[in-house]
Amino acid sequence: MSIRNRDFEDLIQKKFGFVEDKKGADHRWYVLKLDGLPPIATKSSHGKAVISGSLENAIAKQLRVRTPFFRKMIGCTKSREDYYKQVRIDPFPDWDTHF
């Protein structure tokens, strides 16, 4: 499943609770702070292009989930609670991995 940048930004803000953190020349950064966990941050391009392929993999990694889980997030089959639970019990990559 693919999603456009703008739709992705709306989804992570409205459904998953991310807030816009900063704007760069070509990207917007979004962050989610959950009690007891390091902040989760991702970025989105200013463009209207569709997110797919290797970019999906990179975003999933930033969100600390595997790509199939990310696809379910954007396909609206995973809830906010599902996502929060996933990053608490089985983050991928784990919290010790920095990228």
Backbone atoms as SQL, in Angstrom:
CREATE TABLE atoms (id INTEGER PRIMARY KEY, chain TEXT, resi INTEGER, resn TEXT, atom TEXT, x REAL, y REAL, z REAL);
INSERT INTO atoms VALUES
  (1, 'A', 1, 'MET', 'N', 0.850, -1.179, 0.000),
  (2, 'A', 1, 'MET', 'CA', 0.000, 0.000, 0.000),
  (3, 'A', 1, 'MET', 'C', 0.889, 1.232, 0.000),
  (4, 'A', 2, 'SER', 'N', 0.495, 2.222, -0.723),
  (5, 'A', 2, 'SER', 'CA', 1.262, 3.469, -0.750),
  (6, 'A', 2, 'SER', 'C', 0.388, 4.612, -0.244),
  (7, 'A', 3, 'ILE', 'N', 1.040, 5.668, 0.158),
  (8, 'A', 3, 'ILE', 'CA', 0.351, 6.829, 0.704),
  (9, 'A', 3, 'ILE', 'C', 1.116, 8.078, 0.273),
  (10, 'A', 4, 'ARG', 'N', 0.404, 9.141, 0.046),
  (11, 'A', 4, 'ARG', 'CA', 1.044, 10.407, -0.319),
  (12, 'A', 4, 'ARG', 'C', 1.592, 11.081, 0.937),
  (13, 'A', 5, 'ASN', 'N', 2.635, 11.894, 0.766),
  (14, 'A', 5, 'ASN', 'CA', 3.274, 12.575, 1.896),
  (15, 'A', 5, 'ASN', 'C', 2.275, 13.319, 2.763),
  (16, 'A', 6, 'ARG', 'N', 1.430, 14.120, 2.152),
  (17, 'A', 6, 'ARG', 'CA', 0.459, 14.923, 2.932),
  (18, 'A', 6, 'ARG', 'C', -0.488, 14.038, 3.735),
  (19, 'A', 7, 'ASP', 'N', -0.941, 12.949, 3.132),
  (20, 'A', 7, 'ASP', 'CA', -1.839, 12.033, 3.831),
  (21, 'A', 7, 'ASP', 'C', -1.112, 11.345, 4.988),
  (22, 'A', 8, 'PHE', 'N', 0.154, 11.011, 4.779),
  (23, 'A', 8, 'PHE', 'CA', 0.966, 10.415, 5.837),
  (24, 'A', 8, 'PHE', 'C', 1.099, 11.389, 7.011),
  (25, 'A', 9, 'GLU', 'N', 1.373, 12.652, 6.719),
  (26, 'A', 9, 'GLU', 'CA', 1.506, 13.656, 7.773),
  (27, 'A', 9, 'GLU', 'C', 0.211, 13.797, 8.571),
  (28, 'A', 10, 'ASP', 'N', -0.920, 13.851, 7.879),
  (29, 'A', 10, 'ASP', 'CA', -2.210, 13.930, 8.573),
  (30, 'A', 10, 'ASP', 'C', -2.433, 12.705, 9.449),
  (31, 'A', 11, 'LEU', 'N', -2.120, 11.537, 8.913),
  (32, 'A', 11, 'LEU', 'CA', -2.331, 10.288, 9.631),
  (33, 'A', 11, 'LEU', 'C', -1.506, 10.209, 10.908),
  (34, 'A', 12, 'ILE', 'N', -0.211, 10.503, 10.813),
  (35, 'A', 12, 'ILE', 'CA', 0.608, 10.353, 12.018),
  (36, 'A', 12, 'ILE', 'C', 0.262, 11.402, 13.073),
  (37, 'A', 13, 'GLN', 'N', -0.244, 12.543, 12.644),
  (38, 'A', 13, 'GLN', 'CA', -0.635, 13.559, 13.621),
  (39, 'A', 13, 'GLN', 'C', -1.997, 13.237, 14.248),
  (40, 'A', 14, 'LYS', 'N', -2.991, 13.011, 13.427),
  (41, 'A', 14, 'LYS', 'CA', -4.354, 12.831, 13.923),
  (42, 'A', 14, 'LYS', 'C', -4.589, 11.469, 14.555),
  (43, 'A', 15, 'LYS', 'N', -4.065, 10.428, 13.936),
  (44, 'A', 15, 'LYS', 'CA', -4.331, 9.084, 14.440),
  (45, 'A', 15, 'LYS', 'C', -3.317, 8.610, 15.473),
  (46, 'A', 16, 'PHE', 'N', -2.035, 8.955, 15.273),
  (47, 'A', 16, 'PHE', 'CA', -0.998, 8.395, 16.126),
  (48, 'A', 16, 'PHE', 'C', -0.390, 9.385, 17.112),
  (49, 'A', 17, 'GLY', 'N', -0.802, 10.641, 17.074),
  (50, 'A', 17, 'GLY', 'CA', -0.404, 11.600, 18.101),
  (51, 'A', 17, 'GLY', 'C', 0.934, 12.284, 17.925),
  (52, 'A', 18, 'PHE', 'N', 1.550, 12.183, 16.750),
  (53, 'A', 18, 'PHE', 'CA', 2.800, 12.903, 16.510),
  (54, 'A', 18, 'PHE', 'C', 2.505, 14.391, 16.386),
  (55, 'A', 19, 'VAL', 'N', 3.476, 15.201, 16.757),
  (56, 'A', 19, 'VAL', 'CA', 3.341, 16.649, 16.589),
  (57, 'A', 19, 'VAL', 'C', 4.484, 17.154, 15.721),
  (58, 'A', 20, 'GLU', 'N', 4.191, 18.197, 14.946),
  (59, 'A', 20, 'GLU', 'CA', 5.233, 18.773, 14.107),
  (60, 'A', 20, 'GLU', 'C', 6.281, 19.398, 15.011),
  (61, 'A', 21, 'ASP', 'N', 7.523, 19.054, 14.758),
  (62, 'A', 21, 'ASP', 'CA', 8.619, 19.499, 15.607),
  (63, 'A', 21, 'ASP', 'C', 9.397, 20.639, 14.972),
  (64, 'A', 22, 'LYS', 'N', 9.716, 20.502, 13.706),
  (65, 'A', 22, 'LYS', 'CA', 10.464, 21.559, 13.031),
  (66, 'A', 22, 'LYS', 'C', 10.327, 21.397, 11.534),
  (67, 'A', 23, 'LYS', 'N', 10.588, 22.483, 10.826),
  (68, 'A', 23, 'LYS', 'CA', 10.549, 22.472, 9.374),
  (69, 'A', 23, 'LYS', 'C', 11.929, 22.788, 8.851),
  (70, 'A', 24, 'GLY', 'N', 12.333, 22.041, 7.866),
  (71, 'A', 24, 'GLY', 'CA', 13.577, 22.324, 7.179),
  (72, 'A', 24, 'GLY', 'C', 13.257, 22.819, 5.781),
  (73, 'A', 25, 'ALA', 'N', 14.277, 23.035, 5.016),
  (74, 'A', 25, 'ALA', 'CA', 14.086, 23.520, 3.651),
  (75, 'A', 25, 'ALA', 'C', 13.321, 22.508, 2.795),
  (76, 'A', 26, 'ASP', 'N', 13.538, 21.223, 3.045),
  (77, 'A', 26, 'ASP', 'CA', 12.891, 20.222, 2.207),
  (78, 'A', 26, 'ASP', 'C', 12.119, 19.148, 2.982),
  (79, 'A', 27, 'HIS', 'N', 12.096, 19.221, 4.317),
  (80, 'A', 27, 'HIS', 'CA', 11.395, 18.225, 5.125),
  (81, 'A', 27, 'HIS', 'C', 10.721, 18.870, 6.337),
  (82, 'A', 28, 'ARG', 'N', 9.712, 18.175, 6.837),
  (83, 'A', 28, 'ARG', 'CA', 9.092, 18.497, 8.122),
  (84, 'A', 28, 'ARG', 'C', 9.399, 17.332, 9.066),
  (85, 'A', 29, 'TRP', 'N', 9.706, 17.643, 10.302),
  (86, 'A', 29, 'TRP', 'CA', 9.979, 16.614, 11.315),
  (87, 'A', 29, 'TRP', 'C', 8.779, 16.502, 12.244),
  (88, 'A', 30, 'TYR', 'N', 8.449, 15.270, 12.610),
  (89, 'A', 30, 'TYR', 'CA', 7.366, 14.987, 13.544),
  (90, 'A', 30, 'TYR', 'C', 7.922, 14.141, 14.681),
  (91, 'A', 31, 'VAL', 'N', 7.416, 14.386, 15.882),
  (92, 'A', 31, 'VAL', 'CA', 7.924, 13.661, 17.050),
  (93, 'A', 31, 'VAL', 'C', 6.753, 13.184, 17.914),
  (94, 'A', 32, 'LEU', 'N', 6.966, 12.048, 18.548),
  (95, 'A', 32, 'LEU', 'CA', 6.009, 11.478, 19.485),
  (96, 'A', 32, 'LEU', 'C', 6.751, 11.180, 20.775),
  (97, 'A', 33, 'LYS', 'N', 6.214, 11.667, 21.877),
  (98, 'A', 33, 'LYS', 'CA', 6.822, 11.406, 23.182),
  (99, 'A', 33, 'LYS', 'C', 5.861, 10.561, 24.000),
  (100, 'A', 34, 'LEU', 'N', 6.323, 9.360, 24.337),
  (101, 'A', 34, 'LEU', 'CA', 5.564, 8.443, 25.177),
  (102, 'A', 34, 'LEU', 'C', 6.298, 8.270, 26.493),
  (103, 'A', 35, 'ASP', 'N', 5.566, 8.256, 27.590),
  (104, 'A', 35, 'ASP', 'CA', 6.180, 8.100, 28.902),
  (105, 'A', 35, 'ASP', 'C', 7.081, 6.874, 28.949),
  (106, 'A', 36, 'GLY', 'N', 8.297, 7.068, 29.439),
  (107, 'A', 36, 'GLY', 'CA', 9.227, 5.974, 29.635),
  (108, 'A', 36, 'GLY', 'C', 10.015, 5.553, 28.407),
  (109, 'A', 37, 'LEU', 'N', 9.785, 6.208, 27.273),
  (110, 'A', 37, 'LEU', 'CA', 10.502, 5.865, 26.047),
  (111, 'A', 37, 'LEU', 'C', 11.218, 7.093, 25.490),
  (112, 'A', 38, 'PRO', 'N', 12.289, 6.867, 24.744),
  (113, 'A', 38, 'PRO', 'CA', 12.917, 7.991, 24.041),
  (114, 'A', 38, 'PRO', 'C', 11.934, 8.551, 23.002),
  (115, 'A', 39, 'PRO', 'N', 12.077, 9.804, 22.608),
  (116, 'A', 39, 'PRO', 'CA', 11.205, 10.352, 21.569),
  (117, 'A', 39, 'PRO', 'C', 11.330, 9.561, 20.264),
  (118, 'A', 40, 'ILE', 'N', 10.225, 9.452, 19.563),
  (119, 'A', 40, 'ILE', 'CA', 10.194, 8.802, 18.258),
  (120, 'A', 40, 'ILE', 'C', 10.026, 9.913, 17.238),
  (121, 'A', 41, 'ALA', 'N', 10.948, 9.995, 16.283),
  (122, 'A', 41, 'ALA', 'CA', 10.914, 11.078, 15.304),
  (123, 'A', 41, 'ALA', 'C', 10.962, 10.533, 13.886),
  (124, 'A', 42, 'THR', 'N', 10.255, 11.205, 13.009),
  (125, 'A', 42, 'THR', 'CA', 10.279, 10.868, 11.587),
  (126, 'A', 42, 'THR', 'C', 10.194, 12.150, 10.792),
  (127, 'A', 43, 'LYS', 'N', 10.545, 12.069, 9.534),
  (128, 'A', 43, 'LYS', 'CA', 10.464, 13.249, 8.689),
  (129, 'A', 43, 'LYS', 'C', 9.659, 12.941, 7.443),
  (130, 'A', 44, 'SER', 'N', 9.128, 13.997, 6.854),
  (131, 'A', 44, 'SER', 'CA', 8.332, 13.869, 5.647),
  (132, 'A', 44, 'SER', 'C', 8.728, 14.979, 4.684),
  (133, 'A', 45, 'SER', 'N', 8.759, 14.642, 3.437),
  (134, 'A', 45, 'SER', 'CA', 9.128, 15.599, 2.401),
  (135, 'A', 45, 'SER', 'C', 8.006, 16.615, 2.196),
  (136, 'A', 46, 'HIS', 'N', 8.363, 17.822, 1.788),
  (137, 'A', 46, 'HIS', 'CA', 7.372, 18.850, 1.470),
  (138, 'A', 46, 'HIS', 'C', 6.582, 18.503, 0.207),
  (139, 'A', 47, 'GLY', 'N', 7.090, 17.615, -0.611),
  (140, 'A', 47, 'GLY', 'CA', 6.460, 17.285, -1.876),
  (141, 'A', 47, 'GLY', 'C', 5.162, 16.519, -1.719),
  (142, 'A', 48, 'LYS', 'N', 4.494, 16.309, -2.835),
  (143, 'A', 48, 'LYS', 'CA', 3.221, 15.589, -2.841),
  (144, 'A', 48, 'LYS', 'C', 3.378, 14.158, -3.337),
  (145, 'A', 49, 'ALA', 'N', 4.593, 13.699, -3.440),
  (146, 'A', 49, 'ALA', 'CA', 4.871, 12.374, -3.989),
  (147, 'A', 49, 'ALA', 'C', 4.296, 11.259, -3.117),
  (148, 'A', 50, 'VAL', 'N', 4.245, 10.089, -3.695),
  (149, 'A', 50, 'VAL', 'CA', 3.767, 8.902, -3.001),
  (150, 'A', 50, 'VAL', 'C', 4.938, 8.247, -2.280),
  (151, 'A', 51, 'ILE', 'N', 4.707, 7.813, -1.055),
  (152, 'A', 51, 'ILE', 'CA', 5.713, 7.098, -0.272),
  (153, 'A', 51, 'ILE', 'C', 5.576, 5.613, -0.613),
  (154, 'A', 52, 'SER', 'N', 6.654, 5.007, -1.049),
  (155, 'A', 52, 'SER', 'CA', 6.606, 3.574, -1.347),
  (156, 'A', 52, 'SER', 'C', 8.015, 3.003, -1.305),
  (157, 'A', 53, 'GLY', 'N', 8.104, 1.696, -1.391),
  (158, 'A', 53, 'GLY', 'CA', 9.388, 1.018, -1.502),
  (159, 'A', 53, 'GLY', 'C', 10.362, 1.283, -0.378),
  (160, 'A', 54, 'SER', 'N', 11.579, 1.682, -0.747),
  (161, 'A', 54, 'SER', 'CA', 12.639, 1.859, 0.245),
  (162, 'A', 54, 'SER', 'C', 12.323, 2.991, 1.220),
  (163, 'A', 55, 'LEU', 'N', 11.555, 3.976, 0.785),
  (164, 'A', 55, 'LEU', 'CA', 11.169, 5.056, 1.696),
  (165, 'A', 55, 'LEU', 'C', 10.235, 4.543, 2.789),
  (166, 'A', 56, 'GLU', 'N', 9.343, 3.624, 2.451),
  (167, 'A', 56, 'GLU', 'CA', 8.495, 2.991, 3.470),
  (168, 'A', 56, 'GLU', 'C', 9.358, 2.307, 4.518),
  (169, 'A', 57, 'ASN', 'N', 10.386, 1.583, 4.065),
  (170, 'A', 57, 'ASN', 'CA', 11.280, 0.883, 4.983),
  (171, 'A', 57, 'ASN', 'C', 11.975, 1.860, 5.921),
  (172, 'A', 58, 'ALA', 'N', 12.440, 2.977, 5.390),
  (173, 'A', 58, 'ALA', 'CA', 13.142, 3.973, 6.203),
  (174, 'A', 58, 'ALA', 'C', 12.203, 4.606, 7.233),
  (175, 'A', 59, 'ILE', 'N', 10.990, 4.930, 6.825),
  (176, 'A', 59, 'ILE', 'CA', 10.035, 5.534, 7.754),
  (177, 'A', 59, 'ILE', 'C', 9.647, 4.535, 8.833),
  (178, 'A', 60, 'ALA', 'N', 9.413, 3.292, 8.443),
  (179, 'A', 60, 'ALA', 'CA', 9.075, 2.263, 9.428),
  (180, 'A', 60, 'ALA', 'C', 10.172, 2.169, 10.484),
  (181, 'A', 61, 'LYS', 'N', 11.398, 2.192, 10.051),
  (182, 'A', 61, 'LYS', 'CA', 12.530, 2.122, 10.973),
  (183, 'A', 61, 'LYS', 'C', 12.527, 3.328, 11.918),
  (184, 'A', 62, 'GLN', 'N', 12.285, 4.520, 11.389),
  (185, 'A', 62, 'GLN', 'CA', 12.219, 5.714, 12.229),
  (186, 'A', 62, 'GLN', 'C', 11.094, 5.600, 13.257),
  (187, 'A', 63, 'LEU', 'N', 9.986, 4.971, 12.869),
  (188, 'A', 63, 'LEU', 'CA', 8.842, 4.812, 13.762),
  (189, 'A', 63, 'LEU', 'C', 9.000, 3.626, 14.711),
  (190, 'A', 64, 'ARG', 'N', 10.106, 2.880, 14.553),
  (191, 'A', 64, 'ARG', 'CA', 10.436, 1.729, 15.409),
  (192, 'A', 64, 'ARG', 'C', 9.487, 0.560, 15.230),
  (193, 'A', 65, 'VAL', 'N', 9.070, 0.328, 13.963),
  (194, 'A', 65, 'VAL', 'CA', 8.244, -0.837, 13.642),
  (195, 'A', 65, 'VAL', 'C', 8.785, -1.481, 12.372),
  (196, 'A', 66, 'ARG', 'N', 8.384, -2.718, 12.149),
  (197, 'A', 66, 'ARG', 'CA', 8.742, -3.399, 10.910),
  (198, 'A', 66, 'ARG', 'C', 7.842, -2.889, 9.778),
  (199, 'A', 67, 'THR', 'N', 8.328, -3.011, 8.559),
  (200, 'A', 67, 'THR', 'CA', 7.598, -2.474, 7.408),
  (201, 'A', 67, 'THR', 'C', 6.174, -3.035, 7.277),
  (202, 'A', 68, 'PRO', 'N', 5.937, -4.341, 7.476),
  (203, 'A', 68, 'PRO', 'CA', 4.548, -4.820, 7.379),
  (204, 'A', 68, 'PRO', 'C', 3.615, -4.141, 8.399),
  (205, 'A', 69, 'PHE', 'N', 4.127, -3.881, 9.611),
  (206, 'A', 69, 'PHE', 'CA', 3.318, -3.181, 10.611),
  (207, 'A', 69, 'PHE', 'C', 3.050, -1.754, 10.143),
  (208, 'A', 70, 'PHE', 'N', 4.065, -1.083, 9.601),
  (209, 'A', 70, 'PHE', 'CA', 3.891, 0.276, 9.089),
  (210, 'A', 70, 'PHE', 'C', 2.814, 0.303, 7.998),
  (211, 'A', 71, 'ARG', 'N', 2.832, -0.663, 7.118),
  (212, 'A', 71, 'ARG', 'CA', 1.825, -0.716, 6.052),
  (213, 'A', 71, 'ARG', 'C', 0.420, -0.868, 6.626),
  (214, 'A', 72, 'LYS', 'N', 0.302, -1.606, 7.722),
  (215, 'A', 72, 'LYS', 'CA', -1.006, -1.724, 8.386),
  (216, 'A', 72, 'LYS', 'C', -1.401, -0.416, 9.062),
  (217, 'A', 73, 'MET', 'N', -0.407, 0.323, 9.544),
  (218, 'A', 73, 'MET', 'CA', -0.698, 1.650, 10.118),
  (219, 'A', 73, 'MET', 'C', -1.292, 2.563, 9.059),
  (220, 'A', 74, 'ILE', 'N', -0.654, 2.626, 7.883),
  (221, 'A', 74, 'ILE', 'CA', -1.153, 3.529, 6.851),
  (222, 'A', 74, 'ILE', 'C', -2.379, 2.960, 6.145),
  (223, 'A', 75, 'GLY', 'N', -2.587, 1.655, 6.278),
  (224, 'A', 75, 'GLY', 'CA', -3.789, 1.032, 5.728),
  (225, 'A', 75, 'GLY', 'C', -4.959, 1.093, 6.691),
  (226, 'A', 76, 'CYS', 'N', -4.746, 1.720, 7.830),
  (227, 'A', 76, 'CYS', 'CA', -5.778, 1.943, 8.848),
  (228, 'A', 76, 'CYS', 'C', -6.282, 0.674, 9.512),
  (229, 'A', 77, 'THR', 'N', -5.446, -0.378, 9.544),
  (230, 'A', 77, 'THR', 'CA', -5.841, -1.584, 10.274),
  (231, 'A', 77, 'THR', 'C', -5.125, -1.686, 11.618),
  (232, 'A', 78, 'LYS', 'N', -4.265, -0.723, 11.920),
  (233, 'A', 78, 'LYS', 'CA', -3.620, -0.648, 13.232),
  (234, 'A', 78, 'LYS', 'C', -4.015, 0.662, 13.891),
  (235, 'A', 79, 'SER', 'N', -4.398, 0.571, 15.151),
  (236, 'A', 79, 'SER', 'CA', -4.847, 1.748, 15.902),
  (237, 'A', 79, 'SER', 'C', -3.685, 2.419, 16.626),
  (238, 'A', 80, 'ARG', 'N', -3.967, 3.555, 17.208),
  (239, 'A', 80, 'ARG', 'CA', -2.991, 4.264, 18.034),
  (240, 'A', 80, 'ARG', 'C', -2.520, 3.345, 19.154),
  (241, 'A', 81, 'GLU', 'N', -3.463, 2.659, 19.796),
  (242, 'A', 81, 'GLU', 'CA', -3.113, 1.759, 20.897),
  (243, 'A', 81, 'GLU', 'C', -2.238, 0.598, 20.420),
  (244, 'A', 82, 'ASP', 'N', -2.539, 0.064, 19.241),
  (245, 'A', 82, 'ASP', 'CA', -1.710, -1.007, 18.666),
  (246, 'A', 82, 'ASP', 'C', -0.276, -0.525, 18.472),
  (247, 'A', 83, 'TYR', 'N', -0.135, 0.680, 17.941),
  (248, 'A', 83, 'TYR', 'CA', 1.196, 1.233, 17.679),
  (249, 'A', 83, 'TYR', 'C', 1.952, 1.475, 18.986),
  (250, 'A', 84, 'TYR', 'N', 1.304, 2.105, 19.937),
  (251, 'A', 84, 'TYR', 'CA', 1.971, 2.382, 21.218),
  (252, 'A', 84, 'TYR', 'C', 2.413, 1.087, 21.894),
  (253, 'A', 85, 'LYS', 'N', 1.566, 0.072, 21.842),
  (254, 'A', 85, 'LYS', 'CA', 1.915, -1.223, 22.424),
  (255, 'A', 85, 'LYS', 'C', 3.108, -1.833, 21.692),
  (256, 'A', 86, 'GLN', 'N', 3.098, -1.746, 20.372),
  (257, 'A', 86, 'GLN', 'CA', 4.174, -2.329, 19.566),
  (258, 'A', 86, 'GLN', 'C', 5.525, -1.705, 19.903),
  (259, 'A', 87, 'VAL', 'N', 5.596, -0.387, 20.000),
  (260, 'A', 87, 'VAL', 'CA', 6.887, 0.248, 20.272),
  (261, 'A', 87, 'VAL', 'C', 7.345, 0.016, 21.708),
  (262, 'A', 88, 'ARG', 'N', 6.421, -0.310, 22.577),
  (263, 'A', 88, 'ARG', 'CA', 6.806, -0.624, 23.958),
  (264, 'A', 88, 'ARG', 'C', 7.309, -2.059, 24.108),
  (265, 'A', 89, 'ILE', 'N', 6.633, -3.004, 23.464),
  (266, 'A', 89, 'ILE', 'CA', 6.988, -4.413, 23.702),
  (267, 'A', 89, 'ILE', 'C', 7.944, -5.005, 22.670),
  (268, 'A', 90, 'ASP', 'N', 7.929, -4.473, 21.443),
  (269, 'A', 90, 'ASP', 'CA', 8.780, -5.052, 20.401),
  (270, 'A', 90, 'ASP', 'C', 9.235, -3.981, 19.405),
  (271, 'A', 91, 'PRO', 'N', 9.965, -2.969, 19.873),
  (272, 'A', 91, 'PRO', 'CA', 10.421, -1.933, 18.935),
  (273, 'A', 91, 'PRO', 'C', 11.418, -2.506, 17.939),
  (274, 'A', 92, 'PHE', 'N', 11.350, -2.010, 16.714),
  (275, 'A', 92, 'PHE', 'CA', 12.289, -2.451, 15.692),
  (276, 'A', 92, 'PHE', 'C', 12.710, -1.252, 14.859),
  (277, 'A', 93, 'PRO', 'N', 13.973, -0.924, 14.868),
  (278, 'A', 93, 'PRO', 'CA', 15.029, -1.540, 15.671),
  (279, 'A', 93, 'PRO', 'C', 14.847, -1.211, 17.157),
  (280, 'A', 94, 'ASP', 'N', 15.534, -1.974, 17.998),
  (281, 'A', 94, 'ASP', 'CA', 15.386, -1.759, 19.436),
  (282, 'A', 94, 'ASP', 'C', 15.947, -0.393, 19.834),
  (283, 'A', 95, 'TRP', 'N', 15.677, 0.003, 21.048),
  (284, 'A', 95, 'TRP', 'CA', 16.048, 1.352, 21.514),
  (285, 'A', 95, 'TRP', 'C', 17.540, 1.564, 21.629),
  (286, 'A', 96, 'ASP', 'N', 18.318, 0.481, 21.663),
  (287, 'A', 96, 'ASP', 'CA', 19.769, 0.616, 21.736),
  (288, 'A', 96, 'ASP', 'C', 20.395, 0.928, 20.377),
  (289, 'A', 97, 'THR', 'N', 19.610, 0.772, 19.306),
  (290, 'A', 97, 'THR', 'CA', 20.104, 1.027, 17.960),
  (291, 'A', 97, 'THR', 'C', 19.867, 2.479, 17.584),
  (292, 'A', 98, 'HIS', 'N', 20.929, 3.167, 17.223),
  (293, 'A', 98, 'HIS', 'CA', 20.825, 4.566, 16.809),
  (294, 'A', 98, 'HIS', 'C', 21.096, 4.657, 15.321),
  (295, 'A', 99, 'PHE', 'N', 20.338, 5.471, 14.637),
  (296, 'A', 99, 'PHE', 'CA', 20.544, 5.637, 13.192),
  (297, 'A', 99, 'PHE', 'C', 20.407, 7.078, 12.815);
